[in-house]
């Protein structure tokens, strides 16, 4: 069996300190659909996978590094439109246009790096990468 057919779902678990604010951010600002929730975790639909936002109960909490080890990327049809929507909602957005595509980077309430990426250029990169 090929590895890609072994997995029924792929997801990310994002441990956060500011749980309630992060849930509002992903649910209300990014408009991700809630799949289920408990008092300490909320599972969102994330493309074909899921994003589980969970209260980090590590005592004391692990220190976050200055640089980001990961970025939650959401491919969208119009990066500028999505970036402008977030900006209008008070979220600071770093909008960038490059030859390889357009991205808009922003942070969630817990300081996790997120980004929008233009879907068309990404799909072109995927097609060009196949021989």
VENDAHU-V647789 format. One record per residue. N is the residue number from 0. RES is the residue in one small letter. OMEGA is omega in radians with two decimals (NA if undefined). Layout:
[[N	RES	OMEGA] [N	RES	OMEGA]]
This chain:
[[0	x	3.10] [1	x	-3.10] [2	x	-3.09] [3	x	3.12] [4	x	3.14] [5	x	-3.00] [6	x	3.11] [7	x	3.06] [8	x	3.05] [9	x	-3.12] [10	x	3.08] [11	x	3.00] [12	x	-3.12] [13	x	3.13] [14	x	-3.06] [15	x	3.04] [16	x	-3.10] [17	x	-2.99] [18	x	-3.06] [19	x	-3.14] [20	x	3.12] [21	x	3.10] [22	x	3.10] [23	x	-3.14] [24	x	-3.08] [25	x	-3.12] [26	x	-2.99] [27	x	-3.11] [28	x	3.11] [29	x	3.06] [30	x	3.03] [31	x	-3.12] [32	x	3.11] [33	x	3.07] [34	x	3.04] [35	x	3.11] [36	x	3.02] [37	x	-3.14] [38	x	-3.08] [39	x	3.05] [40	x	3.07] [41	x	-3.13] [42	x	-3.11] [43	x	2.93] [44	x	-3.08] [45	x	-3.03] [46	x	3.09] [47	x	-3.13] [48	x	3.12] [49	x	3.04] [50	x	3.12] [51	x	3.08] [52	x	-3.02] [53	x	3.09] [54	x	3.09] [55	x	-3.09] [56	x	3.09] [57	x	-3.13] [58	x	-0.19] [59	x	-3.12] [60	x	3.07] [61	x	3.13] [62	x	3.10] [63	x	3.11] [64	x	3.10] [65	x	3.12] [66	x	-3.10] [67	x	3.13] [68	x	-3.10] [69	x	3.09] [70	x	3.05] [71	x	-3.07] [72	x	3.08] [73	x	3.09] [74	x	-3.08] [75	x	-3.12] [76	x	-3.08] [77	x	-3.07] [78	x	-3.11] [79	x	-3.13] [80	x	3.13] [81	x	3.12] [82	x	3.12] [83	x	3.10] [84	x	3.11] [85	x	3.12] [86	x	3.14] [87	x	3.12] [88	x	3.05] [89	x	3.12] [90	x	3.08] [91	x	-3.07] [92	x	3.05] [93	x	-3.10] [94	x	-3.09] [95	x	3.03] [96	x	-3.12] [97	x	3.07] [98	x	-3.11] [99	x	3.10] [100	x	-3.11] [101	x	3.08] [102	x	3.03] [103	x	-3.07] [104	x	-3.13] [105	x	-3.12] [106	x	3.00] [107	x	-3.09] [108	x	3.14] [109	x	3.12] [110	x	3.10] [111	x	-3.13] [112	x	3.08] [113	x	3.11] [114	x	2.92] [115	x	3.09] [116	x	-3.14] [117	x	-3.06] [118	x	-3.07] [119	x	-3.14] [120	x	3.12] [121	x	-3.14] [122	x	3.07] [123	x	3.09] [124	x	3.12] [125	x	3.13] [126	x	-3.12] [127	x	-3.12] [128	x	-3.14] [129	x	3.13] [130	x	NA]]
